[in-house]
Amino acid sequence: MERLDAVNLRLPDDNTAPYDFKALLDAMIAIRDEGLIAGIGLSNTTRDRLLEAVHHTEIVCVQNALNLLNRDSLPILRECQELGIAFVPFFPLASAFGGVNHLLTHPTLTATAHRLRALPSQVALAWLLNLAPNVLLIPGTSSLPHLIDNTTTTRIHLDQEAQEALNTLTP
Ligand SMILES: NC(=O)c1ccc[n+]([C@@H]2O[C@H](COP(=O)([O-])OP(=O)(O)OC[C@H]3O[C@@H](n4cnc5c(N)ncnc54)[C@H](OP(=O)(O)O)[C@@H]3O)[C@@H](O)[C@H]2O)c1
């Protein structure tokens, strides 16, 4: 490819060693000016970093962890919605790189999915899609059947009972 549509600047966690955010952003702007990428995204960003970045240049997407068990980035999703920036939740199915998936086996999720005649994975993804129109999903899978399940999530309608149950789901 001659040009990538969007590339994320993946930020370290805030408790790691200090880094020069402006220098990293300037490097991204330089490769966009060169035509190698069309849009700059931020990943693992705080709200302050996001606001600093949009003050400096156009940001097209934000990729932060967000799922039913980890809602820390909800305020950033809302900020993106206000700013017209796509929000791409990573770990949408709460993957923990193997082992038991504590989201897909959560009793509230499995009961809701059972009632809606859907799969827990579909209900978890539908909850994310329902949060805002700027949510873009990237569930990871190595399985063709799971890929089909995940791409049919848009057919799932979360009624009020489901919304209430999911909104109050705790780890
Ligand atoms: N920006 C960042 O720092 C960052 C960090 C982490 C991840 N990411 C990105 O986020 C995306 C998703 O991350 P992820 O794949 O680690 O986490 P994820 O989407 O939350 O979970 C993937 C896990 O869920 C399982 N799964 C997927 N669909 C399923 C289904 N329908 N039913 C049951 N299980 C299902 C997969 O197993 P199977 O393979 O068996 O389907 C896999 O174990 C990837 O594109 C990744 O690159 C970005």
The ligand as a Gaussian input file, in Angstrom:
#p B3LYP/6-31G(d) Opt

LIG

0 1
 N       -4.475000      -0.379000      20.885000
 C       -4.080000      -1.285000      21.757000
 O       -3.267000      -1.050000      22.641000
 C       -4.684000      -2.660000      21.686000
 C       -4.534000      -3.545000      22.764000
 C       -5.129000      -4.808000      22.678000
 C       -5.840000      -5.174000      21.546000
 N       -5.939000      -4.279000      20.513000
 C       -6.715000      -4.639000      19.303000
 O       -8.060000      -4.828000      19.664000
 C       -8.644000      -5.835000      18.839000
 C       -9.344000      -6.851000      19.708000
 O       -8.445000      -7.334000      20.707000
 P       -8.412000      -8.818000      21.186000
 O       -8.656000      -9.710000      20.034000
 O       -7.170000      -9.008000      21.972000
 O       -9.603000      -8.875000      22.265000
 P      -11.184000      -9.148000      22.181000
 O      -11.719000      -8.790000      20.837000
 O      -11.781000      -8.527000      23.386000
 O      -11.289000     -10.733000      22.422000
 C      -10.816000     -11.687000      21.538000
 C      -11.086000     -13.025000      22.201000
 O      -12.484000     -13.277000      22.182000
 C      -12.727000     -14.505000      21.522000
 N      -13.910000     -14.325000      20.673000
 C      -14.069000     -13.510000      19.605000
 N      -15.295000     -13.611000      19.091000
 C      -15.939000     -14.539000      19.855000
 C      -17.231000     -15.103000      19.825000
 N      -18.131000     -14.730000      18.902000
 N      -17.544000     -16.032000      20.760000
 C      -16.659000     -16.400000      21.699000
 N      -15.416000     -15.906000      21.786000
 C      -15.053000     -14.982000      20.868000
 C      -11.522000     -14.793000      20.677000
 O      -11.328000     -16.185000      20.600000
 P      -11.428000     -16.932000      19.158000
 O      -10.159000     -16.612000      18.428000
 O      -11.573000     -18.361000      19.544000
 O      -12.644000     -16.382000      18.455000
 C      -10.404000     -14.161000      21.505000
 O       -9.955000     -15.062000      22.524000
 C       -7.504000      -6.423000      18.008000
 O       -7.577000      -5.836000      16.715000
 C       -6.254000      -5.957000      18.724000
 O       -5.175000      -5.743000      17.845000
 C       -5.403000      -3.033000      20.570000

